Amino acid sequence: MAPADSARVHVRRHLNGYSDMMGADAFGITVTLFALCHLAERTLDDAIADRYHQLRVFATQHVEAANILRAID
């Protein structure tokens, strides 16, 4: 999932106080991580949890890794 527009977006997460700008690609990774985490918790499906961890590893290699990791913390 990612916005069709490639412009940077302002992202705010009230639960951890995160507030910053991120590119559409980083935003898509962040939103997908949240969705996978939620699904893994609700379903207790190991395959979904594995996909979350795989995407998180991928996110650590992204140019905006610090932003992504701060947002999901």
C-alpha positions, 0 to 999 in steps of 0.5 A: 500500500502506498499513496499514488502521489509521490509527494511527501506526506505528513504522518502523525501517530498519537500513540507514540508521539511520532510526527514527521514528513515521509515519502510515499514509499516509506509511508506505504511500508509504514502503513503495511507494517501496521496492517500486518502487525494488527492482523498477526495479533488478531489471527495469531497466524505465524505466516502473517507475523513472518511477513511483518518481520520480513518487511521490517528487515526490508524497511531497515535498508530503506533510505528513510529507515529511521523515520519508518522505525520511529513511526512504528515504535 
